[in-house]
Amino acid sequence: MVLLRPFLPALLAVAALAPLAPLAPLQAAPSLAGLEAALNDPAPQALSALLEPGKGLEPAEVQRRREALRSRFPDARWSVSPGAPLRDGRPTADVRVTGSRADGPYRFRFEAQQRLALSSSGERFNGQEVISESSLLRSGDSDLKVSVLIPDAVLTGQRYDLDVIFDDPLDGSVAAGAIQAVAPSELAAIQSPALQLEALAGGGLFKSVQAPYQPGVQTWGVLLVHPQGIVSATKQVRVVADRAGLTP
């Protein structure tokens, strides 16, 4: 059993995106195009011109997290596109960020995505609701095929499964892994939890957990170590009080 802090800059990607996610209707696609352009513009005033303080949105924190992400992944690129509308009719935006970095002989590649309900005030964004979010970080020359089977939403108090599976058989390879909840304080500080890696007897990680009895969110951090590379992932799970909330 090894105590290890996982490679979770993908978590940083999600943290950088979440505050940017603004709640209710945008009038036209060019607003999303403007957000994409501002995210990819290194000049801090590009985002400042689009953001104002509001529910869940603090422009200074957005700037700090974006710069922290760029410092780790200088080639980070964002894309923003219209998403499917919510059940209540609100439009959404799909935000995706990709990046890579070299660390000695290793090369890491990540991607993170969010589905967001957006709100704006005039020409600026002023709120957010994160509908779903996840991220994946890989090392190695090839993409180790992994399926992260964690639900987007569960009911309060419900038991549910966290399964992270190697898509291809191990064929005698030795792999290790761990999965653990990421605390809100770690998310706020853009920190990874300390995980205890254990040898995997099967073809992945399998865990059953219970949701809190109060609505909110849980975020899970995953780390897999395989001879072909390292895979690190994060996934947010919404905890809702009634079945209607399971489908946004």
N, C-alpha and C positions, 0 to 999 in steps of 0.2 A: 504494500500500500504506500503510495507516494503522495505527499502533500505538495500541490502545485497550483500556482496561479495561472489560469489558462490564457491562451492567446485570444483575447476578445476585443480587438480594435473594431470588429464588426458591431459590437455593442456600442462603441463610441459613435459609429455611423448612425445608428438608430437614435442615440441620444442627441446627435446633432440635428437630425431631421425632425424629431418630435416637436420642439418648440417652434419650428417653422410652419407647423401644420395649422393653417388657419381654417371656422365652423359656420356654415350656411352660405347662401348662394353667391357664387361669383357670376357675373353677368355674361361673360364671354371668355372664349378660349385664350385671347391675347393676355388676359391677366395671369393665366397659368404659364404662358410663354414668358411673360415678364418675370415671374418667380423663378423659372428655370434659368433665365439669363442672369438674374441677380445672384443666384446660388453659385453659378460658375464664374462670376466676375470676382477677381481677387480684391478689388477695391471695396473697402468696408462701407463706403457711402452707397454702394449699389443696393445692399440690403436695407440700410437705414432709410432709404427713400420709399421702401415698400412696407415697412413694419412700424406699428405703434403699440404701446403697451395695452394689454387687454387680458381677458381670461385665458390663462395658460400660456401667455406670450410675453416674454421679456426680451426686447431687442438686444440689450447688452449681453445677455446670456446666450442668445443665438449666435452672436458674433464670436464669443469666446469659444463655444463648442465647435463652430465651423473651423476656426483657425486651429484648434487643437487637432481636429481631424485632418486638415491639410498638412499639418506638421508631420503627421505619421504617414499620410498617403498623399504626396504632392500632386499626383495625377488624378485625384478624386474628381469625379464628374457626376452631376445630378441630371436626371431627366424627370419632367413633370408632364403628365398627360391626364385628360379627363377619365374618370372612372365611372363605374355603374352607379346609378342613383340609389339612395337608401330607400328602405320601405316607406319612410315618411315623405319621400319625394325630394329630399335634399340631394344636391349633386355632390360628387366626391372627386378627389384627385388621387392619382397613383403617382407616388414619388419613389424614385429608385436612385441609389447612389452606388457607384462601383469605383474601385481603386486597387492599387497594388504597391508593394514596396519590396526592396531587397534588404536583407539583414544578413550580412556575411554571405555564406553559401546558399542561404535559403531565400526563396521568393514567396511572398504571401499575396493572395488575391482575395478580395472580399466583395460582397454585394449585400445591400440592405434595401428593404422596400417597406413602404407604408401605404395604407389606404386611409385617406383623410377626408373629413367633412370640413368645409372651409367657411369662414366668415370674413367680411371685409367692411371697412368704413370708408366710403369714397374710393380713393385710389390706393388705400393701404389695408393690409391684413391686420386683424385685431383680435383673433381668437382661434381656438383649435379644438378638434375632437379626433383622437386617434382611433380609428375603427379596427385596424389590424397592423401588426408590424412584426418583422422577422429579419434575421441577418445570418450570413454564412461567410466564414473565413476559411480559406484553404492554404496549405503549403504543398510543395512538391511540384513536379513537372506536369503531372496529369491530374485531372479532377477526379478524386476518389468519390465514387458514387454512393451517396448516403441519402436516405429518406428520413425526414424529421416529421414524425406523426404526432403532433401536439395540437389539440383543438384551438380554434380561435376564441371560443366562448364556452363557458360551462355555467351551471346553476350554482347558487350559493349552497355550500355544504355537500355538493356532489363529489363522489369519488370518480376520478378519471385517470386515463393512462397516458404516460409519457414514453413514447417508443422512438428510438433513433436507431435505424437499421442500416447495416452495410448491404447495398443492393447485390453485390457479388459475393459468393462464398469466400470464407477466409482461406480455405485450402491449406490449413496448417499454420498460417501466419498467426503471430501473437499480437493481439490488440489490447488496448486499455482505454478506459473511459470513465466519465463521471457526469452527473447532472445535478444541478442544485438551483434553488431559487435565488434570484438576484435581489438583494434588499433595496428598498427605495433610496436609502442613503448612498448605496454604491452606484445606483443609477444617476443620482444627482451629482456625485463626485466623479462620474465617468471612471469607475473602478470595477475590476473583475473580482468575483468571489474566489476564495481559496478553495480548490476542489481536491478531494482525495481520489487519485486515480487508482482504479482496481482492474485487474486482468479480467477480460471479458470471456466468459466460457461459451457464450453463444455468438450470434452474428450481430450483436448490437447492445444497446442499453434498453432496459425495460423496467419501468417504475410506475407504481400506482400511488396517487396522492389524493388528498382531500382538499377541496376548495374552501376558502374562508366562508364564514356564515354572514359576512357583510359584503355587499356589492363593491367592486373595485377592479383592480388588475393584479395579476401575477406575472412576473417575468422570469423565465428559466434560462440558465446558462448551461451549455453542453460543451464537453471537450472529448474528442476521440483522437487517440494516437495509434497510428497504423504504420507498418513498414513503408507504405507508399506515401505517407504524409500525415499532416495534422488537420483535423476538421474541428472548427469551433463554431457554435451557433447560438443565437438567442431567439426567443419566441415569447411574445406577449399573449397572455390569455385573459380575456375579459370575464369577470365574474358578475353574473346578472341575477336578478331576483325572480324573474319569471321567464317562461319559455319564449314569450314574444321577443325578448331581448337577445335570444340566441341567434336570430337572423336580423341583422341591422337593416 
